[in-house]
Amino acid sequence: MLEGGYLAHWQHAALTHRGDPGFRFEQPIMDIEKVVISKRLAKTSRERTRVLGGPLAGAVGSLKGESGDQIICFGGTSFASALLGADLVDELQLFAGAAVRGWRFDLTGSAPYRCGIVNRYRRPREGARLEAQAAAIRS
């Protein structure tokens, strides 16, 4: 995820959309210290990023022993399942991005269900069609 363009994407977005309220997430991602837990990656050249090796439980346990407020983990379903399976999760928050290939969407409502599913309603942001067309032309 790290070397696959994750940080490069957020860095580009933070620089390109500085001050845009629709892009408030990007700059904090660049400002915080990042830790990569990896069996294969030994080091990285990314700013404010370090690599921890070894088993997942030991690496996360090491992070929990450091000073700081929270540990936020980003990853896919395999990573989340491994964290949950090792009983390393204190709180689970799921994020769904509101962008699809250049389109931006505004939240218009949500409806929680007893089973735990939350349906979120979104509409394309005004001008989103032009942004999507420009993105398609650039690629």
N, C-alpha and C positions, 0 to 999 in steps of 0.2 A: 504494500500500500504506500509506504513512504517513497520508495524508489520508483514506484509506478506512476508518479505524478501528483499524488495527493497534495503535498505541500506546495509544489510548483503552481498548482491550480489556485490554491487559496492566496498565495503570494501575488499572483497575477491579478486576481479579483480585488484584493485589498488595494493594490496600487492603481488599478484602472478605475475603481469606483469609490475612491476616497471621499468621505463625506456624504455619500448617497445613503439615505436611511434604509433603503431596501437591501443594503449590503453591510449591516452592522456586525455580522458574525465573523467576517473575514479577518479584520485586523486583530481581534483578540486571539485568534488561532495562530497568527504569526508572532504575537507578543509573548505567549506563554511558553514555559519550558516543555519540551516534548520528549518523551521516552519511548523508544521502540523496543519491544520485546521480540527477540528473534533467535532462532536456532542457527540461521545461516549468515546473517549480516553481522559483521564484527565491528564496523564503524560507519559513520556517515559524515558527509561534509555539510549537511544542512545546519543552518544557524539555530542556536538554542535547542539542539536535539542531541540526545545521547542514546546509546544502544545498551540494553541489558540482555545478557544471554542466560542460558539455563532453562530449567523447567518453568512453566508459566506460574505455578503457585509460589515458587520461591522468588521469582522476579517481582510479582505483585506484592508478596509479603515484604520484600525489601523496600518497595516504594511506600507501603503503608507505614513502615518504620521511620521514614524521613519526615522532616517538618513540612508543613503545608496544609492547605485546607482540604482539597478534594483531588481525587484521581478521576479523570474523565477518559473513558476508553472509546475509541472510534474503530470500527471494523465491521466485518460482515457477520453473517449468521454463524459460521464456524467458530469465529473468535468469541462471539457472545455465548454460544453454547459451551465452549471450553471454560469461560469464566464462571458461568452459572453452574456447570458440572463440578467445578472445584470449590464451590461455595465461596467465591470471591466477590460477589456482588452485594452491596449494601442497599443500593437503590437503582432502579432501571428506568431510564427515560429513552423513549424511542423518538427519533427525529425523521421526518419525511421532508425532503427538499421540495420547494415549490417552484421548480424550474424544469423545463423540458426543452432541451436543445434551443436555447435562446428565448424561450417564453418565460415570462414571470407571471405569477398568479397571486391574487389577493384572497385572503380568507374571508368568506362570507358567512360562515356558521359552522357549528359542529354539533354532533349528537352522540353522547356516550350511551352504550348499551350495557346491561347487567353482566354480560359475558366478558366484558373487558375491552371490547372493540370500540374504537372511537371513529366515527365517520366524520371526515372534514370536508367541507364544501368550499370549493375555490372557483373563481372566475378569472379568465385571462385579464391581466392588468391592461389598462388603456395604453395603446401604442405597442403592445406586446407582439402583435402580428408583424409590424414593421421590423422590430428587433429580431424576430425569428427569421424573416426573409433576409435581413442583412447577414445574420449568422450563417445561413445556408449558402449565401453567395461567397462569403469568406472561406468556407471549407471546401 
